[in-house]
Amino acid sequence: MQNRLKLLRTERGWTQEQLGQGLGVSRQAVNALETERHDPSLDLAYRIAALFERPVEDIFTNPYG
Amino acid sequence: MLAIGKSTTTAHRRYVVRTMSFMGVYVLLNVGAIFGVFDAIRGTPAAWVFAAAVSAPILGQIWATLSLMRDSDEFMRALTAKQFIIAAGVAMGVFSAWGFAESYADAPHAPGWFVYVLFWAAFGLISPFIRTTR
């Protein structure tokens, strides 16, 4: 799923490890999200949105609309 | 046994300890059998107990893998499940094909325990190529 995760992370100067810690997931999971090798669950998408204080659709492109 | 990157999570460390323990027992019993430690029980009811004892660590290893998946994040869980299923499919497919080759083409006999070895060999081979959960 297309997303702006890497952009938002680097804007804040966070490493993948740091973002992973903030989200409660591994660095590998963050890397997989950024490289579109994993589509997040709704729960993880909301956790990401809450961490960046943005709506989900500001971070992830809705592929259906 | 899982090649899931350089994870240093508590769950992964627990998995490594469990794997070493279960595989240690598995190897120890097999090495003992190879060197004749259990020759006296061959052909007796105790040999059935021994066969079950050698196989028990395999169930333990599966439990350790399921525990790792339970304690991992959603990406690692999904990736491990995908790798596990594909490796199991390859192992079952290859071993079944060999079994039919034994039945119909006089291929040499392969013992049933070999499927476990085959599974982990398949897991090791396919895992580097399965990096997406899609």
N, CA and C atoms of all chains as a GROMACS GRO file, in nm:
protein
  597
    1MET      N    1   0.085  -0.119   0.000
    1MET     CA    2   0.000   0.000   0.000
    1MET      C    3   0.089   0.125   0.000
    2GLN      N    4   0.062   0.217  -0.094
    2GLN     CA    5   0.143   0.339  -0.103
    2GLN      C    6   0.126   0.423   0.024
    3ASN      N    7   0.236   0.479   0.070
    3ASN     CA    8   0.227   0.558   0.192
    3ASN      C    9   0.339   0.662   0.200
    4ARG      N   10   0.325   0.754   0.297
    4ARG     CA   11   0.425   0.861   0.316
    4ARG      C   12   0.503   0.841   0.446
    5LEU      N   13   0.509   0.716   0.486
    5LEU     CA   14   0.568   0.685   0.616
    5LEU      C   15   0.715   0.728   0.625
    6LYS      N   16   0.791   0.697   0.521
    6LYS     CA   17   0.934   0.730   0.524
    6LYS      C   18   0.954   0.882   0.532
    7LEU      N   19   0.874   0.953   0.453
    7LEU     CA   20   0.883   1.100   0.451
    7LEU      C   21   0.852   1.157   0.590
    8LEU      N   22   0.743   1.110   0.648
    8LEU     CA   23   0.702   1.160   0.780
    8LEU      C   24   0.806   1.125   0.887
    9ARG      N   25   0.862   1.005   0.876
    9ARG     CA   26   0.963   0.961   0.973
    9ARG      C   27   1.089   1.048   0.962
   10THR      N   28   1.137   1.067   0.838
   10THR     CA   29   1.262   1.143   0.821
   10THR      C   30   1.243   1.291   0.856
   11GLU      N   31   1.122   1.342   0.834
   11GLU     CA   32   1.092   1.480   0.874
   11GLU      C   33   1.116   1.501   1.022
   12ARG      N   34   1.087   1.395   1.097
   12ARG     CA   35   1.104   1.404   1.244
   12ARG      C   36   1.244   1.360   1.289
   13GLY      N   37   1.323   1.316   1.194
   13GLY     CA   38   1.460   1.272   1.228
   13GLY      C   39   1.464   1.140   1.302
   14TRP      N   40   1.361   1.057   1.283
   14TRP     CA   41   1.357   0.928   1.352
   14TRP      C   42   1.422   0.821   1.265
   15THR      N   43   1.482   0.722   1.331
   15THR     CA   44   1.529   0.604   1.260
   15THR      C   45   1.412   0.504   1.253
   16GLN      N   46   1.429   0.403   1.171
   16GLN     CA   47   1.324   0.299   1.164
   16GLN      C   48   1.308   0.232   1.300
   17GLU      N   49   1.419   0.214   1.368
   17GLU     CA   50   1.417   0.153   1.502
   17GLU      C   51   1.333   0.238   1.597
   18GLN      N   52   1.355   0.368   1.594
   18GLN     CA   53   1.281   0.458   1.684
   18GLN      C   54   1.132   0.458   1.652
   19LEU      N   55   1.101   0.461   1.523
   19LEU     CA   56   0.959   0.457   1.485
   19LEU      C   57   0.896   0.325   1.529
   20GLY      N   58   0.972   0.217   1.509
   20GLY     CA   59   0.923   0.086   1.552
   20GLY      C   60   0.893   0.083   1.701
   21GLN      N   61   0.982   0.144   1.779
   21GLN     CA   62   0.959   0.149   1.924
   21GLN      C   63   0.834   0.229   1.958
   22GLY      N   64   0.814   0.337   1.884
   22GLY     CA   65   0.695   0.419   1.907
   22GLY      C   66   0.566   0.347   1.873
   23LEU      N   67   0.575   0.258   1.776
   23LEU     CA   68   0.457   0.185   1.730
   23LEU      C   69   0.442   0.050   1.798
   24GLY      N   70   0.548   0.003   1.862
   24GLY     CA   71   0.544  -0.130   1.923
   24GLY      C   72   0.562  -0.241   1.821
   25VAL      N   73   0.638  -0.212   1.715
   25VAL     CA   74   0.668  -0.315   1.615
   25VAL      C   75   0.819  -0.318   1.590
   26SER      N   76   0.864  -0.418   1.515
   26SER     CA   77   1.008  -0.432   1.489
   26SER      C   78   1.054  -0.334   1.381
   27ARG      N   79   1.187  -0.313   1.375
   27ARG     CA   80   1.244  -0.229   1.268
   27ARG      C   81   1.211  -0.291   1.133
   28GLN      N   82   1.212  -0.425   1.128
   28GLN     CA   83   1.180  -0.494   1.002
   28GLN      C   84   1.039  -0.461   0.954
   29ALA      N   85   0.947  -0.448   1.051
   29ALA     CA   86   0.808  -0.417   1.016
   29ALA      C   87   0.799  -0.276   0.957
   30VAL      N   88   0.872  -0.182   1.018
   30VAL     CA   89   0.872  -0.044   0.966
   30VAL      C   90   0.929  -0.043   0.825
   31ASN      N   91   1.039  -0.114   0.806
   31ASN     CA   92   1.101  -0.122   0.674
   31ASN      C   93   1.004  -0.182   0.572
   32ALA      N   94   0.934  -0.286   0.612
   32ALA     CA   95   0.838  -0.351   0.521
   32ALA      C   96   0.723  -0.257   0.485
   33LEU      N   97   0.680  -0.176   0.581
   33LEU     CA   98   0.573  -0.079   0.553
   33LEU      C   99   0.622   0.027   0.455
   34GLU      N  100   0.742   0.078   0.481
   34GLU     CA  101   0.796   0.186   0.396
   34GLU      C  102   0.822   0.138   0.253
   35THR      N  103   0.860   0.014   0.239
   35THR     CA  104   0.891  -0.039   0.105
   35THR      C  105   0.772  -0.113   0.043
   36GLU      N  106   0.656  -0.099   0.108
   36GLU     CA  107   0.530  -0.155   0.057
   36GLU      C  108   0.534  -0.306   0.042
   37ARG      N  109   0.606  -0.370   0.134
   37ARG     CA  110   0.609  -0.516   0.136
   37ARG      C  111   0.510  -0.572   0.237
   38HIS      N  112   0.442  -0.483   0.306
   38HIS     CA  113   0.342  -0.526   0.404
   38HIS      C  114   0.230  -0.422   0.411
   39ASP      N  115   0.108  -0.469   0.397
   39ASP     CA  116  -0.008  -0.380   0.415
   39ASP      C  117  -0.048  -0.386   0.562
   40PRO      N  118  -0.053  -0.271   0.630
   40PRO     CA  119  -0.079  -0.275   0.775
   40PRO      C  120  -0.224  -0.314   0.805
   41SER      N  121  -0.242  -0.373   0.922
   41SER     CA  122  -0.378  -0.398   0.970
   41SER      C  123  -0.440  -0.263   1.002
   42LEU      N  124  -0.571  -0.262   1.020
   42LEU     CA  125  -0.640  -0.137   1.055
   42LEU      C  126  -0.587  -0.084   1.189
   43ASP      N  127  -0.561  -0.178   1.281
   43ASP     CA  128  -0.511  -0.139   1.413
   43ASP      C  129  -0.376  -0.068   1.401
   44LEU      N  130  -0.285  -0.124   1.322
   44LEU     CA  131  -0.152  -0.062   1.307
   44LEU      C  132  -0.162   0.071   1.232
   45ALA      N  133  -0.250   0.076   1.132
   45ALA     CA  134  -0.267   0.201   1.057
   45ALA      C  135  -0.315   0.313   1.150
   46TYR      N  136  -0.405   0.280   1.241
   46TYR     CA  137  -0.454   0.381   1.336
   46TYR      C  138  -0.345   0.420   1.437
   47ARG      N  139  -0.261   0.322   1.475
   47ARG     CA  140  -0.152   0.353   1.567
   47ARG      C  141  -0.054   0.450   1.500
   48ILE      N  142  -0.027   0.426   1.371
   48ILE     CA  143   0.063   0.514   1.296
   48ILE      C  144   0.002   0.655   1.286
   49ALA      N  145  -0.126   0.657   1.254
   49ALA     CA  146  -0.195   0.786   1.241
   49ALA      C  147  -0.191   0.863   1.374
   50ALA      N  148  -0.211   0.792   1.484
   50ALA     CA  149  -0.211   0.857   1.616
   50ALA      C  150  -0.071   0.911   1.649
   51LEU      N  151   0.031   0.833   1.615
   51LEU     CA  152   0.169   0.875   1.645
   51LEU      C  153   0.207   1.001   1.568
   52PHE      N  154   0.165   1.006   1.443
   52PHE     CA  155   0.199   1.123   1.360
   52PHE      C  156   0.093   1.234   1.370
   53GLU      N  157  -0.012   1.208   1.446
   53GLU     CA  158  -0.122   1.304   1.466
   53GLU      C  159  -0.179   1.352   1.334
   54ARG      N  160  -0.208   1.255   1.248
   54ARG     CA  161  -0.267   1.284   1.117
   54ARG      C  162  -0.374   1.179   1.088
   55PRO      N  163  -0.471   1.212   1.002
   55PRO     CA  164  -0.569   1.110   0.961
   55PRO      C  165  -0.499   0.998   0.882
   56VAL      N  166  -0.554   0.880   0.888
   56VAL     CA  167  -0.495   0.764   0.819
   56VAL      C  168  -0.472   0.794   0.671
   57GLU      N  169  -0.570   0.861   0.608
   57GLU     CA  170  -0.559   0.883   0.463
   57GLU      C  171  -0.458   0.991   0.425
   58ASP      N  172  -0.404   1.062   0.525
   58ASP     CA  173  -0.291   1.153   0.501
   58ASP      C  174  -0.160   1.074   0.489
   59ILE      N  175  -0.162   0.954   0.541
   59ILE     CA  176  -0.040   0.871   0.544
   59ILE      C  177  -0.047   0.760   0.439
   60PHE      N  178  -0.162   0.696   0.429
   60PHE     CA  179  -0.180   0.586   0.335
   60PHE      C  180  -0.273   0.627   0.223
   61THR      N  181  -0.234   0.595   0.100
   61THR     CA  182  -0.321   0.624  -0.014
   61THR      C  183  -0.434   0.522  -0.019
   62ASN      N  184  -0.556   0.571  -0.022
   62ASN     CA  185  -0.670   0.480  -0.033
   62ASN      C  186  -0.674   0.422  -0.173
   63PRO      N  187  -0.652   0.292  -0.190
   63PRO     CA  188  -0.647   0.234  -0.324
   63PRO      C  189  -0.786   0.220  -0.387
   64TYR      N  190  -0.891   0.250  -0.311
   64TYR     CA  191  -1.028   0.232  -0.362
   64TYR      C  192  -1.101   0.364  -0.382
   65GLY      N  193  -1.028   0.473  -0.372
   65GLY     CA  194  -1.102   0.597  -0.394
   65GLY      C  195  -1.014   0.720  -0.384
   66MET      N  196   1.570  -2.173   1.417
   66MET     CA  197   1.571  -2.225   1.280
   66MET      C  198   1.514  -2.125   1.180
   67LEU      N  199   1.436  -2.032   1.231
   67LEU     CA  200   1.379  -1.934   1.140
   67LEU      C  201   1.481  -1.828   1.105
   68ALA      N  202   1.489  -1.799   0.976
   68ALA     CA  203   1.580  -1.692   0.932
   68ALA      C  204   1.499  -1.565   0.914
   69ILE      N  205   1.480  -1.493   1.023
   69ILE     CA  206   1.392  -1.378   1.014
   69ILE      C  207   1.466  -1.249   1.044
   70GLY      N  208   1.589  -1.242   1.007
   70GLY     CA  209   1.663  -1.119   1.025
   70GLY      C  210   1.728  -1.110   1.162
   71LYS      N  211   1.792  -0.996   1.186
   71LYS     CA  212   1.868  -0.980   1.310
   71LYS      C  213   1.780  -0.926   1.420
   72SER      N  214   1.672  -0.996   1.445
   72SER     CA  215   1.582  -0.952   1.551
   72SER      C  216   1.644  -0.984   1.686
   73THR      N  217   1.641  -0.888   1.775
   73THR     CA  218   1.694  -0.912   1.909
   73THR      C  219   1.584  -0.894   2.012
   74THR      N  220   1.461  -0.917   1.971
   74THR     CA  221   1.350  -0.902   2.063
   74THR      C  222   1.354  -1.014   2.166
   75THR      N  223   1.285  -0.990   2.277
   75THR     CA  224   1.276  -1.092   2.382
   75THR      C  225   1.216  -1.220   2.325
   76ALA      N  226   1.112  -1.202   2.242
   76ALA     CA  227   1.045  -1.318   2.182
   76ALA      C  228   1.144  -1.400   2.099
   77HIS      N  229   1.229  -1.331   2.025
   77HIS     CA  230   1.324  -1.403   1.940
   77HIS      C  231   1.430  -1.472   2.023
   78ARG      N  232   1.476  -1.406   2.128
   78ARG     CA  233   1.575  -1.469   2.215
   78ARG      C  234   1.517  -1.594   2.280
   79ARG      N  235   1.390  -1.584   2.323
   79ARG     CA  236   1.323  -1.701   2.383
   79ARG      C  237   1.314  -1.814   2.280
   80TYR      N  238   1.285  -1.777   2.157
   80TYR     CA  239   1.272  -1.877   2.050
   80TYR      C  240   1.405  -1.949   2.028
   81VAL      N  241   1.514  -1.873   2.028
   81VAL     CA  242   1.647  -1.933   2.006
   81VAL      C  243   1.678  -2.032   2.118
   82VAL      N  244   1.650  -1.993   2.243
   82VAL     CA  245   1.678  -2.081   2.357
   82VAL      C  246   1.594  -2.208   2.346
   83ARG      N  247   1.465  -2.191   2.314
   83ARG     CA  248   1.377  -2.308   2.303
   83ARG      C  249   1.422  -2.400   2.190
   84THR      N  250   1.459  -2.339   2.077
   84THR     CA  251   1.504  -2.419   1.962
   84THR      C  252   1.629  -2.498   1.998
   85MET      N  253   1.725  -2.431   2.060
   85MET     CA  254   1.849  -2.500   2.098
   85MET      C  255   1.818  -2.616   2.194
   86SER      N  256   1.725  -2.594   2.285
   86SER     CA  257   1.691  -2.698   2.383
   86SER      C  258   1.626  -2.818   2.315
   87PHE      N  259   1.523  -2.790   2.234
   87PHE     CA  260   1.451  -2.901   2.169
   87PHE      C  261   1.542  -2.975   2.070
   88MET      N  262   1.616  -2.899   1.992
   88MET     CA  263   1.702  -2.964   1.894
   88MET      C  264   1.819  -3.035   1.960
   89GLY      N  265   1.859  -2.985   2.076
   89GLY     CA  266   1.965  -3.051   2.153
   89GLY      C  267   1.921  -3.191   2.194
   90VAL      N  268   1.798  -3.202   2.245
   90VAL     CA  269   1.744  -3.332   2.286
   90VAL      C  270   1.731  -3.423   2.164
   91TYR      N  271   1.681  -3.366   2.055
   91TYR     CA  272   1.662  -3.443   1.930
   91TYR      C  273   1.795  -3.501   1.882
   92VAL      N  274   1.896  -3.417   1.877
   92VAL     CA  275   2.028  -3.460   1.828
   92VAL      C  276   2.090  -3.560   1.925
   93LEU      N  277   2.079  -3.532   2.056
   93LEU     CA  278   2.138  -3.619   2.158
   93LEU      C  279   2.082  -3.761   2.149
   94LEU      N  280   1.948  -3.771   2.140
   94LEU     CA  281   1.886  -3.904   2.132
   94LEU      C  282   1.927  -3.976   2.005
   95ASN      N  283   1.931  -3.902   1.895
   95ASN     CA  284   1.968  -3.964   1.768
   95ASN      C  285   2.114  -4.008   1.766
   96VAL      N  286   2.200  -3.924   1.819
   96VAL     CA  287   2.343  -3.961   1.824
   96VAL      C  288   2.360  -4.084   1.914
   97GLY      N  289   2.286  -4.085   2.026
   97GLY     CA  290   2.290  -4.202   2.115
   97GLY      C  291   2.248  -4.328   2.042
   98ALA      N  292   2.139  -4.317   1.964
   98ALA     CA  293   2.090  -4.433   1.888
   98ALA      C  294   2.192  -4.477   1.783
   99ILE      N  295   2.252  -4.380   1.716
   99ILE     CA  296   2.352  -4.412   1.612
   99ILE      C  297   2.471  -4.486   1.673
  100PHE      N  298   2.509  -4.447   1.795
  100PHE     CA  299   2.624  -4.512   1.859
  100PHE      C  300   2.583  -4.633   1.943
  101GLY      N  301   2.458  -4.678   1.928
  101GLY     CA  302   2.418  -4.806   1.988
  101GLY      C  303   2.376  -4.802   2.132
  102VAL      N  304   2.359  -4.683   2.188
  102VAL     CA  305   2.321  -4.672   2.329
  102VAL      C  306   2.186  -4.740   2.356
  103PHE      N  307   2.098  -4.737   2.255
  103PHE     CA  308   1.963  -4.792   2.275
  103PHE      C  309   1.943  -4.925   2.202
  104ASP      N  310   2.050  -4.989   2.162
  104ASP     CA  311   2.040  -5.115   2.088
  104ASP      C  312   1.964  -5.223   2.166
  105ALA      N  313   1.975  -5.222   2.296
  105ALA     CA  314   1.914  -5.326   2.378
  105ALA      C  315   1.761  -5.326   2.369
  106ILE      N  316   1.703  -5.211   2.339
  106ILE     CA  317   1.556  -5.203   2.336
  106ILE      C  318   1.499  -5.224   2.195
  107ARG      N  319   1.585  -5.239   2.096
  107ARG     CA  320   1.539  -5.255   1.957
  107ARG      C  321   1.442  -5.375   1.947
  108GLY      N  322   1.326  -5.351   1.886
  108GLY     CA  323   1.228  -5.457   1.867
  108GLY      C  324   1.139  -5.483   1.989
  109THR      N  325   1.159  -5.409   2.095
  109THR     CA  326   1.075  -5.426   2.215
  109THR      C  327   0.974  -5.311   2.223
  110PRO      N  328   0.874  -5.324   2.309
  110PRO     CA  329   0.778  -5.213   2.325
  110PRO      C  330   0.848  -5.082   2.364
  111ALA      N  331   0.958  -5.092   2.435
  111ALA     CA  332   1.030  -4.971   2.477
  111ALA      C  333   1.081  -4.892   2.356
  112ALA      N  334   1.103  -4.962   2.245
  112ALA     CA  335   1.151  -4.894   2.124
  112ALA      C  336   1.045  -4.797   2.072
  113TRP      N  337   0.916  -4.833   2.094
  113TRP     CA  338   0.808  -4.742   2.053
  113TRP      C  339   0.810  -4.615   2.138
  114VAL      N  340   0.838  -4.634   2.264
  114VAL     CA  341   0.849  -4.518   2.354
  114VAL      C  342   0.967  -4.431   2.311
  115PHE      N  343   1.076  -4.498   2.274
  115PHE     CA  344   1.195  -4.424   2.229
  115PHE      C  345   1.164  -4.346   2.101
  116ALA      N  346   1.093  -4.410   2.009
  116ALA     CA  347   1.057  -4.341   1.883
  116ALA      C  348   0.973  -4.216   1.912
  117ALA      N  349   0.880  -4.229   2.007
  117ALA     CA  350   0.796  -4.114   2.046
  117ALA      C  351   0.882  -4.006   2.112
  118ALA      N  352   0.979  -4.051   2.193
  118ALA     CA  353   1.065  -3.955   2.264
  118ALA      C  354   1.152  -3.876   2.167
  119VAL      N  355   1.202  -3.943   2.064
  119VAL     CA  356   1.285  -3.872   1.964
  119VAL      C  357   1.202  -3.770   1.888
  120SER      N  358   1.075  -3.805   1.865
  120SER     CA  359   0.987  -3.718   1.786
  120SER      C  360   0.931  -3.602   1.867
  121ALA      N  361   0.923  -3.618   1.998
  121ALA     CA  362   0.862  -3.515   2.083
  121ALA      C  363   0.926  -3.377   2.065
  122PRO      N  364   1.058  -3.367   2.054
  122PRO     CA  365   1.116  -3.234   2.034
  122PRO      C  366   1.069  -3.163   1.907
  123ILE      N  367   1.024  -3.242   1.810
  123ILE     CA  368   0.972  -3.180   1.687
  123ILE      C  369   0.843  -3.104   1.720
  124LEU      N  370   0.757  -3.167   1.801
  124LEU     CA  371   0.634  -3.097   1.844
  124LEU      C  372   0.672  -2.974   1.926
  125GLY      N  373   0.775  -2.989   2.008
  125GLY     CA  374   0.822  -2.876   2.087
  125GLY      C  375   0.869  -2.762   1.999
  126GLN      N  376   0.938  -2.797   1.893
  126GLN     CA  377   0.989  -2.695   1.800
  126GLN      C  378   0.874  -2.622   1.731
  127ILE      N  379   0.769  -2.696   1.696
  127ILE     CA  380   0.652  -2.632   1.634
  127ILE      C  381   0.587  -2.536   1.734
  128TRP      N  382   0.578  -2.581   1.860
  128TRP     CA  383   0.523  -2.494   1.965
  128TRP      C  384   0.608  -2.367   1.980
  129ALA      N  385   0.742  -2.385   1.977
  129ALA     CA  386   0.831  -2.269   1.989
  129ALA      C  387   0.807  -2.171   1.873
  130THR      N  388   0.785  -2.225   1.754
  130THR     CA  389   0.760  -2.139   1.637
  130THR      C  390   0.627  -2.065   1.653
  131LEU      N  391   0.524  -2.138   1.697
  131LEU     CA  392   0.393  -2.073   1.718
  131LEU      C  393   0.401  -1.967   1.827
  132SER      N  394   0.480  -1.994   1.930
  132SER     CA  395   0.497  -1.894   2.038
  132SER      C  396   0.567  -1.770   1.984
  133LEU      N  397   0.667  -1.791   1.900
  133LEU     CA  398   0.738  -1.676   1.840
  133LEU      C  399   0.641  -1.593   1.758
  134MET      N  400   0.556  -1.662   1.680
  134MET     CA  401   0.459  -1.589   1.597
  134MET      C  402   0.361  -1.512   1.684
  135ARG      N  403   0.317  -1.574   1.793
  135ARG     CA  404   0.221  -1.507   1.883
  135ARG      C  405   0.282  -1.381   1.943
  136ASP      N  406   0.411  -1.388   1.977
  136ASP     CA  407   0.476  -1.276   2.046
  136ASP      C  408   0.541  -1.175   1.951
  137SER      N  409   0.534  -1.200   1.820
  137SER     CA  410   0.595  -1.108   1.723
  137SER      C  411   0.493  -1.004   1.676
  138ASP      N  412   0.542  -0.903   1.603
  138ASP     CA  413   0.449  -0.806   1.546
  138ASP      C  414   0.381  -0.864   1.422
  139GLU      N  415   0.283  -0.791   1.371
  139GLU     CA  416   0.200  -0.848   1.264
  139GLU      C  417   0.278  -0.880   1.137
  140PHE      N  418   0.381  -0.800   1.107
  140PHE     CA  419   0.460  -0.827   0.986
  140PHE      C  420   0.537  -0.957   1.001
  141MET      N  421   0.610  -0.972   1.113
  141MET     CA  422   0.690  -1.092   1.134
  141MET      C  423   0.600  -1.216   1.142
  142ARG      N  424   0.482  -1.200   1.204
  142ARG     CA  425   0.388  -1.312   1.215
  142ARG      C  426   0.341  -1.358   1.077
  143ALA      N  427   0.302  -1.262   0.996
  143ALA     CA  428   0.252  -1.296   0.863
  143ALA      C  429   0.362  -1.353   0.774
  144LEU      N  430   0.482  -1.295   0.787
  144LEU     CA  431   0.594  -1.342   0.705
  144LEU      C  432   0.633  -1.486   0.744
  145THR      N  433   0.640  -1.509   0.875
  145THR     CA  434   0.676  -1.644   0.924
  145THR      C  435   0.571  -1.745   0.880
  146ALA      N  436   0.444  -1.707   0.890
  146ALA     CA  437   0.337  -1.799   0.849
  146ALA      C  438   0.350  -1.834   0.700
  147LYS      N  439   0.378  -1.733   0.620
  147LYS     CA  440   0.390  -1.756   0.476
  147LYS      C  441   0.509  -1.848   0.445
  148GLN      N  442   0.623  -1.820   0.510
  148GLN     CA  443   0.742  -1.904   0.489
  148GLN      C  444   0.716  -2.046   0.536
  149PHE      N  445   0.650  -2.059   0.651
  149PHE     CA  446   0.622  -2.191   0.709
  149PHE      C  447   0.531  -2.272   0.617
  150ILE      N  448   0.427  -2.208   0.567
  150ILE     CA  449   0.331  -2.280   0.483
  150ILE      C  450   0.396  -2.323   0.352
  151ILE      N  451   0.474  -2.235   0.292
  151ILE     CA  452   0.539  -2.271   0.165
  151ILE      C  453   0.641  -2.383   0.187
  152ALA      N  454   0.719  -2.373   0.295
  152ALA     CA  455   0.818  -2.478   0.324
  152ALA      C  456   0.747  -2.612   0.350
  153ALA      N  457   0.636  -2.608   0.425
  153ALA     CA  458   0.562  -2.730   0.452
  153ALA      C  459   0.508  -2.789   0.322
  154GLY      N  460   0.459  -2.703   0.235
  154GLY     CA  461   0.406  -2.749   0.105
  154GLY      C  462   0.514  -2.813   0.021
  155VAL      N  463   0.632  -2.750   0.018
  155VAL     CA  464   0.744  -2.805  -0.060
  155VAL      C  465   0.785  -2.940  -0.002
  156ALA      N  466   0.798  -2.947   0.131
  156ALA     CA  467   0.840  -3.072   0.195
  156ALA      C  468   0.739  -3.183   0.170
  157MET      N  469   0.610  -3.153   0.186
  157MET     CA  470   0.507  -3.255   0.164
  157MET      C  471   0.503  -3.297   0.018
  158GLY      N  472   0.515  -3.199  -0.071
  158GLY     CA  473   0.510  -3.229  -0.214
  158GLY      C  474   0.627  -3.317  -0.257
  159VAL      N  475   0.748  -3.279  -0.214
  159VAL     CA  476   0.868  -3.355  -0.252
  159VAL      C  477   0.863  -3.494  -0.190
  160PHE      N  478   0.825  -3.501  -0.062
  160PHE     CA  479   0.826  -3.631   0.005
  160PHE      C  480   0.717  -3.723  -0.051
  161SER      N  481   0.602  -3.666  -0.083
  161SER     CA  482   0.495  -3.746  -0.145
  161SER      C  483   0.539  -3.798  -0.281
  162ALA      N  484   0.602  -3.711  -0.358
  162ALA     CA  485   0.650  -3.752  -0.490
  162ALA      C  486   0.750  -3.867  -0.476
  163TRP      N  487   0.838  -3.855  -0.375
  163TRP     CA  488   0.935  -3.962  -0.352
  163TRP      C  489   0.864  -4.091  -0.310
  164GLY      N  490   0.763  -4.077  -0.226
  164GLY     CA  491   0.686  -4.194  -0.183
  164GLY      C  492   0.621  -4.266  -0.300
  165PHE      N  493   0.564  -4.188  -0.392
  165PHE     CA  494   0.504  -4.249  -0.511
  165PHE      C  495   0.611  -4.311  -0.600
  166ALA      N  496   0.728  -4.246  -0.603
  166ALA     CA  497   0.839  -4.302  -0.682
  166ALA      C  498   0.884  -4.436  -0.623
  167GLU      N  499   0.877  -4.445  -0.489
  167GLU     CA  500   0.908  -4.574  -0.425
  167GLU      C  501   0.806  -4.679  -0.466
  168SER      N  502   0.678  -4.637  -0.468
  168SER     CA  503   0.570  -4.732  -0.499
  168SER      C  504   0.571  -4.776  -0.645
  169TYR      N  505   0.596  -4.682  -0.734
  169TYR     CA  506   0.577  -4.711  -0.877
  169TYR      C  507   0.707  -4.718  -0.957
  170ALA      N  508   0.815  -4.662  -0.905
  170ALA     CA  509   0.937  -4.656  -0.986
  170ALA      C  510   1.057  -4.720  -0.916
  171ASP      N  511   1.026  -4.797  -0.810
  171ASP     CA  512   1.133  -4.867  -0.737
  171ASP      C  513   1.245  -4.774  -0.688
  172ALA      N  514   1.208  -4.655  -0.650
  172ALA     CA  515   1.307  -4.562  -0.593
  172ALA      C  516   1.351  -4.618  -0.458
  173PRO      N  517   1.475  -4.588  -0.416
  173PRO     CA  518   1.519  -4.635  -0.284
  173PRO      C  519   1.433  -4.578  -0.173
  174HIS      N  520   1.419  -4.653  -0.063
  174HIS     CA  521   1.332  -4.609   0.046
  174HIS      C  522   1.393  -4.492   0.122
  175ALA      N  523   1.309  -4.392   0.149
  175ALA     CA  524   1.349  -4.279   0.234
  175ALA      C  525   1.269  -4.290   0.364
  176PRO      N  526   1.335  -4.291   0.481
  176PRO     CA  527   1.261  -4.303   0.607
  176PRO      C  528   1.171  -4.182   0.632
  177GLY      N  529   1.059  -4.207   0.702
  177GLY     CA  530   0.960  -4.102   0.726
  177GLY      C  531   1.015  -3.982   0.800
  178TRP      N  532   1.110  -4.004   0.891
  178TRP     CA  533   1.162  -3.892   0.970
  178TRP      C  534   1.232  -3.789   0.881
  179PHE      N  535   1.264  -3.828   0.759
  179PHE     CA  536   1.338  -3.738   0.671
  179PHE      C  537   1.254  -3.615   0.632
  180VAL      N  538   1.120  -3.627   0.645
  180VAL     CA  539   1.034  -3.514   0.605
  180VAL      C  540   1.063  -3.390   0.691
  181TYR      N  541   1.100  -3.412   0.818
  181TYR     CA  542   1.130  -3.299   0.906
  181TYR      C  543   1.258  -3.227   0.859
  182VAL      N  544   1.357  -3.307   0.824
  182VAL     CA  545   1.483  -3.251   0.771
  182VAL      C  546   1.454  -3.174   0.642
  183LEU      N  547   1.370  -3.237   0.560
  183LEU     CA  548   1.333  -3.176   0.431
  183LEU      C  549   1.261  -3.044   0.452
  184PHE      N  550   1.173  -3.040   0.552
  184PHE     CA  551   1.097  -2.918   0.581
  184PHE      C  552   1.191  -2.802   0.614
  185TRP      N  553   1.288  -2.826   0.703
  185TRP     CA  554   1.376  -2.716   0.743
  185TRP      C  555   1.473  -2.679   0.631
  186ALA      N  556   1.509  -2.778   0.550
  186ALA     CA  557   1.593  -2.747   0.434
  186ALA      C  558   1.515  -2.656   0.339
  187ALA      N  559   1.388  -2.690   0.316
  187ALA     CA  560   1.303  -2.607   0.229
  187ALA      C  561   1.285  -2.468   0.291
  188PHE      N  562   1.267  -2.465   0.422
  188PHE     CA  563   1.249  -2.336   0.491
  188PHE      C  564   1.371  -2.247   0.471
  189GLY      N  565   1.488  -2.307   0.488
  189GLY     CA  566   1.612  -2.231   0.471
  189GLY      C  567   1.631  -2.181   0.329
  190LEU      N  568   1.589  -2.262   0.234
  190LEU     CA  569   1.608  -2.225   0.093
  190LEU      C  570   1.510  -2.117   0.048
  191ILE      N  571   1.384  -2.129   0.092
  191ILE     CA  572   1.283  -2.036   0.040
  191ILE      C  573   1.277  -1.903   0.117
  192SER      N  574   1.315  -1.905   0.245
  192SER     CA  575   1.298  -1.786   0.329
  192SER      C  576   1.364  -1.660   0.274
  193PRO      N  577   1.488  -1.668   0.221
  193PRO     CA  578   1.548  -1.544   0.170
  193PRO      C  579   1.471  -1.484   0.053
  194PHE      N  580   1.388  -1.563  -0.012
  194PHE     CA  581   1.314  -1.514  -0.129
  194PHE      C  582   1.173  -1.468  -0.095
  195ILE      N  583   1.130  -1.493   0.027
  195ILE     CA  584   0.995  -1.450   0.068
  195ILE      C  585   1.011  -1.335   0.166
  196ARG      N  586   0.999  -1.214   0.114
  196ARG     CA  587   1.021  -1.096   0.196
  196ARG      C  588   0.897  -1.007   0.205
  197THR      N  589   0.789  -1.052   0.142
  197THR     CA  590   0.666  -0.973   0.147
  197THR      C  591   0.553  -1.057   0.205
  198THR      N  592   0.460  -0.990   0.272
  198THR     CA  593   0.347  -1.062   0.332
  198THR      C  594   0.229  -1.072   0.236
  199ARG      N  595   0.244  -1.015   0.118
  199ARG     CA  596   0.132  -1.017   0.023
  199ARG      C  597   0.115  -1.154  -0.041
   0.00000   0.00000   0.00000
